[in-house]
Amino acid sequence: MTTAQHKIGSGFGAKSTADDVLKGIDLTGRLAVVTGGYSGIGLETTRALTKAGARVVVPARRPDTAREAVAGIDGVELDEMDLGDLESVRGFADRFLASGRTVDLVIDSAGIMACPETRVGPGWEAQFATNHLGHFALVNRLWPAIAAGGARVVSVSSTGHHTSGIRWDDVHWSHDYDKWEAYGQAKTANVLFAVHLDRLGADHGVRAFALHPGGILTPLQRHLATEEMVERGWIDEDGNMLHPELFKTPEQGAATQVWAATSPQLDGLGGVYLEDCDIAEPAPADGERVGVKEWAIDPDQAARLWKLSADLTGVDAFAG
């Protein structure tokens, strides 16, 4: 399979911050929708975009928590939305479309990781449903505003996608649930979504990207016991980070998604997976968890996942 997955030499790297990649970029008059824009790297994304002049709409499952988190940040607008509830997604999208505004940037930053087996909606596995299907429905429902704005759509994945491709015979884990493999499948879905959205959207001026933000200790780890993080070598028993050099700060963690959404270096490109503020290389054969796995950028699998997602959610902006 030929691939566009090759570094372009952006000049940025793992230690670059969201503010660094936005230097010289004026987002005045631009509107961004940032899911998860009130916590972790999503909050840093909101701060950086508003500082550059953008207005940021943050749909939040916990509006009161979100209001507290973004207090004092000018240019933020909050609304309510639960990605695990498709009626909630529909409600947010309908309210936004009724405002008559267009969207310039979409950053799908919200997500859950390694949670205990949880079912949402009609019995769907929560990580696949929240991280992928909720965002799939959101982008498709917002499509009129996204297309009108010629937006960039950014799907936040992770190296977790190395753990699992799509389990086509049982995407919702009807048996033998494994929280990390379920997370891996959801993160692969995030990449495949960007691959096919870019293919469908390019003629409308809409480009899509997926990315690994880096390792960052944020509320994303809320479902992990301290003992598990100690066992993985992330922290000591007192909660202190053991290897700071292996982790990014939230400001650094937000950089790649902000770069993906705004950088002129990516003009004319799309459908690729990014890491450390550059296009990632294909994953090496030795199993090192860098770069992108072939299964996550396979256009046939991307098209298959799009159809499955449209069938499950009942939403497809490109149908018929």
NORQUI-V470490 format. One record per residue. RES is the residue in one letter. OMEGA is omega as a letter, one per 40 degrees, with the letter a starting at -180 (none if undefined). BURIAL is b if it has 24 or more other ideal C-beta (glycine too) atoms within 12 Angstrom, else e. D_FIRST is the distance of its C-alpha to the first C-alpha in Angstrom with 1 decimal. Layout:
# NORQUI-V470490
RES:OMEGA:BURIAL:D_FIRST, RES:OMEGA:BURIAL:D_FIRST
This chain:
# NORQUI-V470490
M:i:e:0.0, T:a:e:3.8, T:i:e:6.3, A:a:b:10.1, Q:i:b:11.0, H:a:e:13.5, K:i:e:17.2, I:a:e:19.5, G:a:e:22.7, S:a:b:24.5, G:i:e:27.6, F:a:b:27.8, G:a:e:27.0, A:a:b:27.7, K:i:e:31.5, S:i:b:31.3, T:i:b:33.1, A:i:b:32.7, D:i:b:35.7, D:a:b:34.2, V:i:b:31.2, L:i:b:33.6, K:i:e:36.0, G:i:e:36.9, I:a:b:35.1, D:a:e:37.7, L:i:b:36.7, T:i:e:40.1, G:i:e:40.0, R:i:b:36.5, L:i:b:36.1, A:i:b:33.7, V:a:b:33.3, V:i:b:32.6, T:a:b:32.5, G:a:b:34.0, G:a:b:35.5, Y:a:b:38.6, S:i:b:37.5, G:a:b:35.6, I:i:b:32.9, G:i:b:33.3, L:i:b:36.9, E:i:b:36.1, T:i:b:33.6, T:a:b:36.5, R:a:b:38.9, A:a:b:36.7, L:i:b:35.9, T:i:b:39.5, K:i:b:40.7, A:i:b:38.6, G:a:e:40.4, A:i:b:38.2, R:a:b:39.6, V:i:b:37.8, V:a:b:38.0, V:i:b:37.6, P:a:b:37.6, A:i:b:39.0, R:a:b:39.6, R:a:e:42.6, P:a:e:44.2, D:i:e:47.2, T:a:e:45.1, A:a:b:42.9, R:i:e:46.1, E:a:e:47.4, A:a:b:44.1, V:i:b:43.8, A:i:e:47.6, G:i:e:48.4, I:i:b:45.0, D:i:e:45.8, G:i:b:43.5, V:i:b:42.2, E:a:b:42.7, L:i:b:42.4, D:a:b:42.0, E:i:b:41.6, M:i:b:38.4, D:a:b:37.2, L:i:b:33.4, G:a:b:34.3, D:a:b:36.6, L:i:b:35.1, E:i:e:38.6, S:i:b:38.9, V:i:b:35.6, R:a:b:37.0, G:i:e:40.2, F:a:b:38.8, A:i:b:36.6, D:i:e:39.6, R:a:b:41.8, F:a:b:39.4, L:i:b:38.9, A:i:e:42.7, S:i:e:43.1, G:a:e:41.6, R:i:b:39.5, T:a:b:36.0, V:i:b:33.3, D:a:b:31.6, L:i:b:29.7, V:i:b:28.7, I:a:b:27.9, D:a:b:27.4, S:a:b:28.7, A:i:b:30.8, G:i:b:29.9, I:a:b:31.3, M:i:b:30.3, A:i:b:31.2, C:i:b:34.0, P:a:e:36.1, E:a:e:35.2, T:a:e:36.1, R:i:e:36.0, V:i:b:36.0, G:a:b:36.5, P:a:e:36.4, G:a:e:35.7, W:i:b:32.2, E:a:b:31.0, A:a:b:31.9, Q:i:b:28.9, F:a:b:26.4, A:a:b:29.1, T:a:b:30.1, N:a:b:27.0, H:a:b:24.8, L:i:b:26.8, G:i:b:29.6, H:i:b:27.4, F:a:b:25.6, A:a:b:29.1, L:a:b:30.4, V:i:b:27.8, N:i:b:28.2, R:i:b:31.9, L:a:b:32.1, W:i:b:29.8, P:i:b:32.8, A:i:b:33.7, I:i:b:30.1, A:a:b:29.4, A:i:e:32.8, G:a:b:32.2, G:a:e:28.7, A:i:b:27.9, R:i:b:25.2, V:a:b:24.2, V:a:b:23.4, S:a:b:22.3, V:i:b:23.5, S:i:b:21.4, S:i:b:21.8, T:i:b:20.7, G:a:b:22.1, H:i:b:18.7, H:a:b:17.9, T:a:b:20.7, S:i:b:19.4, G:i:b:16.8, I:i:b:18.4, R:a:b:21.2, W:a:e:20.9, D:a:e:24.1, D:a:e:26.1, V:a:b:24.9, H:i:b:28.5, W:i:b:29.4, S:i:e:32.3, H:i:e:33.0, D:a:e:32.5, Y:i:b:31.6, D:a:e:30.1, K:a:b:30.3, W:i:b:27.6, E:i:b:25.0, A:i:b:26.1, Y:i:b:25.6, G:i:b:22.1, Q:a:b:21.2, A:a:b:22.8, K:i:b:21.0, T:i:b:17.5, A:i:b:19.0, N:i:b:19.9, V:a:b:16.4, L:i:b:15.1, F:a:b:18.3, A:i:b:17.6, V:a:b:14.1, H:i:b:15.8, L:i:b:19.1, D:i:b:17.7, R:a:b:16.3, L:a:b:19.7, G:a:b:21.8, A:a:e:20.7, D:i:e:23.1, H:a:b:25.9, G:i:e:25.4, V:i:b:24.1, R:a:b:21.1, A:a:b:19.9, F:i:b:18.8, A:a:b:18.6, L:i:b:19.9, H:a:b:21.6, P:a:b:25.2, G:i:b:26.1, G:a:b:28.7, I:i:b:31.8, L:a:b:34.9, T:i:b:35.7, P:i:e:37.1, L:a:b:33.6, Q:a:b:34.9, R:a:e:37.9, H:a:e:37.1, L:i:b:36.9, A:i:e:40.2, T:a:e:41.5, E:a:e:41.4, E:i:e:37.7, M:i:b:37.0, V:a:e:39.4, E:i:e:37.7, R:i:e:34.3, G:a:e:36.2, W:a:b:35.9, I:i:b:39.6, D:a:e:42.9, E:i:e:45.4, D:i:e:47.0, G:i:e:43.8, N:i:e:43.3, M:a:e:39.9, L:a:e:39.5, H:a:e:36.7, P:a:e:36.8, E:a:e:34.4, L:a:e:31.6, F:i:b:32.3, K:i:b:32.2, T:i:b:35.1, P:i:b:34.6, E:i:b:34.9, Q:i:b:32.0, G:i:b:30.0, A:a:b:30.4, A:a:b:29.2, T:i:b:25.4, Q:i:b:25.9, V:i:b:28.6, W:i:b:26.6, A:a:b:23.8, A:a:b:26.4, T:a:b:28.4, S:i:b:27.0, P:i:e:27.1, Q:a:e:24.5, L:i:b:21.9, D:i:e:23.4, G:i:e:20.9, L:i:b:18.0, G:i:b:16.9, G:a:b:14.5, V:a:b:13.8, Y:a:b:15.3, L:i:b:18.2, E:a:b:20.5, D:i:b:23.7, C:i:b:23.9, D:i:b:20.7, I:a:b:17.0, A:i:b:15.7, E:i:b:13.5, P:i:b:10.8, A:a:b:13.3, P:a:e:14.7, A:a:e:14.8, D:i:e:18.6, G:i:e:18.7, E:a:e:20.2, R:i:e:20.0, V:i:b:18.6, G:a:b:15.5, V:i:b:13.2, K:a:b:11.9, E:a:b:8.4, W:a:b:10.7, A:a:b:12.3, I:i:b:9.7, D:a:b:8.2, P:i:b:9.7, D:i:e:11.2, Q:i:b:12.8, A:i:b:14.0, A:i:e:15.7, R:i:e:17.1, L:i:b:18.5, W:a:b:20.0, K:i:e:21.8, L:a:b:23.1, S:i:b:24.3, A:i:b:26.0, D:a:e:27.7, L:a:b:28.9, T:a:b:30.2, G:a:e:31.3, V:i:b:29.9, D:a:e:27.4, A:a:b:28.2, F:a:b:26.0, A:i:e:27.4, G:none:e:29.2
